[in-house]
Amino acid sequence: MNTAVIGLDIGGSKTQAVRAENGVVVAEALAGSANIASVGQAEAGRQLDIALARLGVEGVGAVCAGAAGVETPAGAATLTRLLADRIPGARVRVVHDSQLILAAAGVRDGIAVISGTGAVAWGRAGDKHARAGGWGYLLGDEGSGYWVAKEAVRRTLIRIDREEPADHLGQQLAADCGLQDTDELLDHFYAQPERRYWAGRARVVFELAQSGDPVSTDIVDQAAIALTDIALSVADRIGSAGPVVLAGGLAVHQPALQRRVRHHLGMRGVSDLRVLTVDPVRGAIQIALRELERRNSAKT
């Protein structure tokens, strides 16, 4: 009987893969992104081959992949097929990456809020589930690292339009980008379309907020309000009072954001906020183990 499982967390820049046997992790691998929406089917397949070759597929009874870009049935079906072709006989489950968060936190029902380069919330209560945000940087992702940096640029440009002197935030942001003056930020923003580049600049805002800069503090608070809003949008639709689990690079590494989200959730009646302390790929392993149980139950 195949008792091994594989979990994959497929992000925009990398794929993290883990193999577990009898519930114990025995191998881990990193590869480039296998996000079909970002890199295309052929490149996604190539990166899956790299990760799976390092893990081995012998004896694998179930696999779970969490990925952005699988909101549509077609996207989920394509990734499912790629995995099924590479792991014959295994039970394959493909979910949106936000679903890995609750499983990784050991929570069956609750609300996951991811704030990294982008921002999204997903929750489950029994048979009910709902999602909010995750529209991408062109339409939303308020509360994400990219949004925080973009908001800092935008507020700096407003000062320039008003012929006001550059404030501390604008000066520090320009310097962090290697620029001599805030006047260069507009051209630089469009010359650097890489979202991860700007998400990395969010660090400047949080550093200044910690030192009491009022504009930076307000941006952090607005980010927290945005994350609170998508969490409660999900909570209202599934009838859940939490817990809310924060995940993603920005949320996990910025205590100030955690504190403000906790404050705004508390003001609106949600008191149970947790921060994910393990890699989300561990959630993929938990979901894969459930799939293995169903597979083995169906055979008996």
Backbone torsions as a table, in degrees:
resi	resn	phi	psi	omega
1	MET	NA	135.2	178.8
2	ASN	-75.7	117.0	-175.1
3	THR	-113.5	-4.1	179.6
4	ALA	-85.9	153.0	175.0
5	VAL	-132.6	157.1	176.6
6	ILE	-126.7	135.1	174.7
7	GLY	-118.4	140.3	179.0
8	LEU	-131.0	135.8	172.2
9	ASP	-114.6	106.4	-173.0
10	ILE	-101.1	107.9	-178.8
11	GLY	-103.1	-174.6	-178.4
12	GLY	-74.6	-20.7	-178.2
13	SER	-120.2	-20.7	-178.4
14	LYS	-152.2	163.9	174.2
15	THR	-120.2	122.4	176.7
16	GLN	-103.9	127.9	-176.1
17	ALA	-129.0	142.3	-177.9
18	VAL	-136.8	139.3	173.5
19	ARG	-112.4	133.3	177.5
20	ALA	-125.3	141.8	176.6
21	GLU	-125.2	124.8	-175.8
22	ASN	54.3	36.9	177.2
23	GLY	81.5	0.4	-178.0
24	VAL	-110.4	129.3	179.1
25	VAL	-68.5	127.0	-178.2
26	VAL	-118.8	-14.3	-179.7
27	ALA	-157.3	146.0	176.9
28	GLU	-134.7	152.2	-179.4
29	ALA	-149.6	149.6	173.9
30	LEU	-121.6	140.8	175.6
31	ALA	-142.9	177.2	175.9
32	GLY	-70.2	175.8	-177.1
33	SER	-63.1	134.6	172.7
34	ALA	-111.1	25.0	177.8
35	ASN	-74.7	109.4	-174.8
36	ILE	-60.0	-38.5	-178.6
37	ALA	-64.2	-28.6	-176.7
38	SER	-93.4	-41.2	-170.6
39	VAL	-114.0	-8.6	-179.0
40	GLY	90.2	161.6	-174.3
41	GLN	-65.3	-42.5	-176.7
42	ALA	-64.2	-47.3	-179.7
43	GLU	-68.3	-36.5	176.8
44	ALA	-60.0	-43.9	178.1
45	GLY	-62.7	-38.9	179.4
46	ARG	-64.5	-42.0	179.8
47	GLN	-70.2	-35.4	174.5
48	LEU	-63.0	-39.8	178.2
49	ASP	-60.1	-41.7	179.9
50	ILE	-62.7	-48.5	-178.1
51	ALA	-64.9	-45.9	-176.0
52	LEU	-70.0	-30.8	177.0
53	ALA	-64.1	-34.4	-179.9
54	ARG	-75.4	-27.7	-179.3
55	LEU	-89.3	-35.9	-171.8
56	GLY	85.3	140.1	-177.8
57	VAL	-113.2	0.5	177.6
58	GLU	-65.0	133.5	175.3
59	GLY	75.9	12.5	-179.1
60	VAL	-86.9	123.1	-178.5
61	GLY	-99.6	-20.2	-178.8
62	ALA	-154.5	149.9	178.3
63	VAL	-140.8	140.1	174.0
64	CYS	-126.3	132.1	176.1
65	ALA	-121.3	125.1	172.5
66	GLY	-102.8	129.1	-176.0
67	ALA	-150.8	146.1	166.5
68	ALA	-74.5	161.0	177.9
69	GLY	82.7	12.7	177.6
70	VAL	-116.2	28.5	179.2
71	GLU	-66.6	-29.7	-178.6
72	THR	-92.7	150.6	176.4
73	PRO	-57.8	-35.8	-179.4
74	ALA	-64.9	-42.5	179.3
75	GLY	-64.5	-42.9	178.8
76	ALA	-65.5	-39.8	-178.8
77	ALA	-65.8	-38.7	-179.5
78	THR	-65.5	-45.5	179.2
79	LEU	-66.9	-38.1	176.7
80	THR	-59.3	-44.4	-179.8
81	ARG	-64.5	-41.7	179.1
82	LEU	-59.7	-41.2	-179.6
83	LEU	-73.6	-40.8	-179.8
84	ALA	-63.1	-36.7	178.6
85	ASP	-66.2	-29.9	-175.2
86	ARG	-93.7	-19.2	179.4
87	ILE	-129.0	73.3	-175.2
88	PRO	-58.4	135.5	176.3
89	GLY	86.5	-10.5	-179.8
90	ALA	-83.3	149.5	173.8
91	ARG	-81.7	125.5	-173.2
92	VAL	-111.4	131.6	175.8
93	ARG	-127.2	125.8	177.3
94	VAL	-115.9	127.5	-178.4
95	VAL	-133.3	162.3	171.4
96	HIS	-65.9	144.1	-173.4
97	ASP	-60.2	-23.9	178.8
98	SER	-64.4	-25.5	-179.8
99	GLN	-70.5	-19.9	179.0
100	LEU	-69.0	-25.3	-172.0
101	ILE	-64.5	-49.7	-178.9
102	LEU	-61.7	-42.7	-179.6
103	ALA	-63.4	-40.9	179.6
104	ALA	-66.3	-30.7	179.6
105	ALA	-83.3	-2.5	-178.7
106	GLY	74.2	25.5	-178.1
107	VAL	-113.3	126.9	178.8
108	ARG	-80.6	-49.5	179.5
109	ASP	-116.5	137.7	-179.8
110	GLY	161.3	-163.6	-175.9
111	ILE	-130.2	124.7	176.2
112	ALA	-98.6	132.1	176.2
113	VAL	-123.7	117.9	179.4
114	ILE	-104.2	126.2	172.0
115	SER	-129.2	102.7	176.7
116	GLY	-132.4	-124.1	171.6
117	THR	-63.2	-39.5	174.8
118	GLY	-114.5	-171.2	-179.5
119	ALA	-147.7	136.7	-179.5
120	VAL	-158.2	155.0	174.2
121	ALA	-129.1	144.6	176.6
122	TRP	-145.2	140.1	-179.7
123	GLY	-144.3	161.7	179.2
124	ARG	-142.0	140.8	171.6
125	ALA	-142.4	101.2	-175.3
126	GLY	65.7	-124.2	179.5
127	ASP	-88.1	-5.2	-179.3
128	LYS	-90.6	139.7	173.1
129	HIS	-148.0	154.0	-177.8
130	ALA	-154.7	160.2	-178.7
131	ARG	-136.7	148.9	176.8
132	ALA	-144.9	146.6	-178.8
133	GLY	76.9	-158.3	-179.1
134	GLY	69.8	27.4	-178.0
135	TRP	-80.5	-10.7	-176.6
136	GLY	96.9	163.0	-171.1
137	TYR	-68.7	-22.4	-179.6
138	LEU	-75.7	-29.1	-175.2
139	LEU	-110.6	-17.4	-175.6
140	GLY	-173.5	-116.2	-174.6
141	ASP	60.4	31.3	175.3
142	GLU	-58.1	138.2	-178.0
143	GLY	91.0	-0.6	178.4
144	SER	-88.9	169.8	176.2
145	GLY	-62.0	-41.5	178.3
146	TYR	-61.4	-44.7	-178.3
147	TRP	-63.0	-41.4	-180.0
148	VAL	-58.9	-46.9	180.0
149	ALA	-67.8	-41.1	179.2
150	LYS	-62.0	-40.0	179.1
151	GLU	-65.1	-36.6	176.7
152	ALA	-64.7	-42.6	176.5
153	VAL	-62.5	-45.4	-176.9
154	ARG	-61.1	-43.3	-179.3
155	ARG	-68.5	-32.1	175.7
156	THR	-66.7	-40.9	179.8
157	LEU	-67.1	-33.6	176.7
158	ILE	-61.6	-41.5	177.9
159	ARG	-62.8	-39.4	178.7
160	ILE	-64.0	-43.7	178.8
161	ASP	-59.5	-34.0	-178.4
162	ARG	-87.0	1.7	-178.6
163	GLU	59.1	36.4	175.5
164	GLU	-94.2	150.8	178.9
165	PRO	-65.3	150.5	179.6
166	ALA	-61.9	135.7	176.8
167	ASP	-88.8	-179.9	-175.8
168	HIS	-62.5	-39.2	-179.6
169	LEU	-62.0	-48.5	-179.4
170	GLY	-60.7	-42.4	-179.6
171	GLN	-63.8	-45.5	-178.7
172	GLN	-67.9	-37.9	179.1
173	LEU	-65.2	-44.9	178.2
174	ALA	-60.8	-44.2	-180.0
175	ALA	-63.1	-39.5	179.7
176	ASP	-65.0	-27.0	177.7
177	CYS	-87.4	0.6	-179.2
178	GLY	78.3	23.9	-177.6
179	LEU	-101.8	156.3	179.9
180	GLN	-87.1	-26.6	-172.7
181	ASP	-149.0	152.2	178.9
182	THR	-63.9	-23.0	178.0
183	ASP	-60.9	-20.5	-178.1
184	GLU	-85.4	-8.3	-173.6
185	LEU	-65.0	-37.8	-177.5
186	LEU	-61.5	-52.1	179.2
187	ASP	-63.2	-37.9	-178.6
188	HIS	-66.0	-37.7	-179.4
189	PHE	-60.2	-44.0	-178.8
190	TYR	-79.8	-22.4	177.1
191	ALA	-79.5	-16.9	-179.8
192	GLN	-119.0	78.4	-175.6
193	PRO	-78.0	-7.1	-177.5
194	GLU	-64.4	119.6	-176.2
195	ARG	-64.1	-37.4	-178.4
196	ARG	-66.4	-30.4	176.3
197	TYR	-59.9	-48.6	-177.9
198	TRP	-73.5	-35.1	175.9
199	ALA	-59.4	-34.6	177.2
200	GLY	-65.9	-28.4	179.4
201	ARG	-73.4	-13.9	178.1
202	ALA	-58.5	-26.7	177.8
203	ARG	-53.4	-38.1	-179.9
204	VAL	-60.4	-43.3	-178.3
205	VAL	-62.8	-44.4	-178.0
206	PHE	-69.3	-36.6	177.4
207	GLU	-63.3	-42.5	179.6
208	LEU	-70.8	-36.5	177.1
209	ALA	-61.3	-38.4	179.7
210	GLN	-63.7	-30.9	-179.9
211	SER	-88.6	1.9	174.0
212	GLY	99.2	7.0	178.9
213	ASP	-61.2	121.7	-172.6
214	PRO	-66.3	-37.7	-179.4
215	VAL	-67.4	-45.1	178.9
216	SER	-63.9	-40.6	178.3
217	THR	-60.6	-40.2	179.9
218	ASP	-67.3	-39.1	178.4
219	ILE	-62.9	-43.6	177.9
220	VAL	-60.2	-42.7	-179.3
221	ASP	-66.0	-40.3	178.2
222	GLN	-65.4	-35.9	175.5
223	ALA	-62.5	-43.2	179.3
224	ALA	-64.2	-39.7	177.6
225	ILE	-62.8	-41.3	180.0
226	ALA	-62.8	-42.6	179.2
227	LEU	-67.9	-37.4	176.0
228	THR	-62.3	-41.1	-178.5
229	ASP	-62.6	-43.6	-178.8
230	ILE	-72.3	-32.4	176.3
231	ALA	-63.1	-44.7	-177.9
232	LEU	-75.3	-27.3	173.3
233	SER	-60.5	-43.1	176.8
234	VAL	-68.0	-46.0	-177.8
235	ALA	-57.4	-43.0	-178.6
236	ASP	-63.2	-39.3	-175.3
237	ARG	-76.4	-28.3	-179.2
238	ILE	-103.0	-3.8	179.5
239	GLY	69.4	45.5	-176.2
240	SER	-117.0	145.9	174.0
241	ALA	-107.8	15.1	179.1
242	GLY	112.8	-170.0	5.4
243	PRO	-71.4	158.3	171.0
244	VAL	-101.0	127.0	-179.0
245	VAL	-111.7	118.5	178.5
246	LEU	-88.0	137.0	178.2
247	ALA	-148.0	175.9	-177.6
248	GLY	98.7	152.4	-173.3
249	GLY	-56.1	-43.0	-177.8
250	LEU	-68.7	-49.5	-176.5
251	ALA	-64.3	-38.6	-176.3
252	VAL	-73.6	-33.7	-172.4
253	HIS	-102.0	0.7	179.8
254	GLN	-120.6	92.5	-179.8
255	PRO	-57.2	-31.7	180.0
256	ALA	-62.9	-38.4	177.5
257	LEU	-67.5	-40.9	177.1
258	GLN	-58.7	-44.9	-178.1
259	ARG	-63.2	-41.5	-178.6
260	ARG	-70.9	-38.1	175.8
261	VAL	-63.6	-43.6	178.6
262	ARG	-58.7	-42.9	179.7
263	HIS	-61.9	-49.6	-175.5
264	HIS	-70.4	-34.1	174.6
265	LEU	-64.8	-43.6	179.5
266	GLY	-61.3	-38.0	178.7
267	MET	-64.6	-20.8	-177.9
268	ARG	-113.6	20.5	167.6
269	GLY	92.0	8.8	178.3
270	VAL	-112.3	116.9	-173.9
271	SER	-106.5	-15.7	-174.4
272	ASP	-98.0	94.5	176.7
273	LEU	-115.4	131.3	179.0
274	ARG	-127.5	153.4	177.5
275	VAL	-113.6	128.3	-177.5
276	LEU	-63.9	130.7	-176.3
277	THR	-112.6	1.6	177.3
278	VAL	-126.9	165.8	178.6
279	ASP	-66.2	139.3	179.0
280	PRO	-57.7	-24.8	-179.8
281	VAL	-60.4	-23.2	176.4
282	ARG	-64.6	-29.4	175.1
283	GLY	-67.1	-35.9	177.1
284	ALA	-62.7	-37.2	177.1
285	ILE	-63.8	-43.0	179.9
286	GLN	-62.7	-42.5	178.8
287	ILE	-66.8	-39.9	178.5
288	ALA	-63.2	-37.0	178.1
289	LEU	-64.5	-37.5	176.1
290	ARG	-64.4	-40.1	178.4
291	GLU	-65.1	-36.2	178.4
292	LEU	-65.3	-40.6	177.7
293	GLU	-60.9	-43.5	179.2
294	ARG	-64.6	-40.7	179.2
295	ARG	-61.2	-46.3	-177.7
296	ASN	-71.3	-33.0	177.5
297	SER	-65.9	-37.8	-179.1
298	ALA	-67.9	-23.6	-178.4
299	LYS	-87.3	-14.9	-177.1
300	THR	-96.9	NA	NA
